[in-house]
């Protein structure tokens, strides 16, 4: 210890230290060295000299140019986030609107065509052909689910639910609303699996080995899911309606402040590009659902006030306040997430191109799925429960009687069909532009892997029907029933792998460990779920 202080003194003063008494501490050498340093910096240790140095000293930012340039780019990125985010949100909003309008406009017509085809085909004497195509079977199932759930919703009293919720305390309602948001996300994440299982079970080729529980159990599960999800959204709408009608607006303020609590739970976490894509899809779905809930609240309030237009102007400030808070929270949240994780603002253009790719690929001849189902898998937005609830609220709020009312209803339906067609045309044109701008046209014609997860196409334990010839399309057309082969596909003999040396085995093992958890592409992010399927 003493040698260290001795060398420090020798380095500063340039000579040996004076002889100190044996009782002097060794730290005294270091204090003398500090005194010499201060003497070199301030030869005239006066207060005026110190103040003059503080007022006139300078520094050069160009010596650290890279750091300050990076800081400036971060500021520019935060300034670009609102515009890029809102472009994505607007595009995603119209995607959800297109899938939502499809349930009211084209789905009933498709169901009627499928039923007409089902009843007229046997009369034509066409034997040996399929009665219904897979897409028509799915349309009929969707129509049956809608009719049954709407009939079951008649037994739910909206007014009784509203007064039951209104009798609760403010804090209890705040807790209930948060629980409903979590339950809605859980229902959305699992509901599309239930519907997909029903569609596949109903359209699965008969030649395949069936390992399902049957179409009827899957159909019952789907009906109960849509009904329970519609009840859940109805409770959400009732809670929001109570908040709007409260005298001091305290509950509405608390519910709006809950959006800002979301910032705390998001911005201080590590996010990759795929995780941010999932969050963006969730925000699009949440914003569209909130707009529909606000529409339901306005319809219920206007019905209670006998459709007095003056009451609408009373509701509009609160509606705009809720929408403004939602937009502000999304902008702040995404701005700080991109800042802390060093994600560029151009990533939102990639997200928009991925959503556009889903739309363009679903319009192809050999599409694997319907467009509305594709939106449900990507964003977690399932339009069936929300459509059932909206039909229930509209039919209970609007009294349709007489020929004039039915004429107005027909004109309204034709207007929705026109809006749906125009929206689809504009979205398809914009999507083609986004896909071309992102250089993703080649991926439209790529054949994705048809093997089951964890199995290769040549796996002996795999599914023989997953093997396809090189000339066959990768996905079965939704308008054509897949034709089974006359004989089972012959499998090539399994060739044993060549012997490997221990060094090669170690290399292969290292490669396997390295590629065990590959990073997923944006197009592989199949479904938003906040509780599972999180990409690490």
PyMOL commands that set and color helices and strands:
alter all, ss='L'
color gray80, all
select helices_A, chain A and resi 2-13+27-41+47-56+61-104+106-124+134-153+158-166+170-203+215-245+250-264+273-304+309-340+347-362+371-379+383-397+402-437+442-445+464-466+502-514+522-524
alter helices_A, ss='H'
color red, helices_A
deselect
rebuild
show_as cartoon
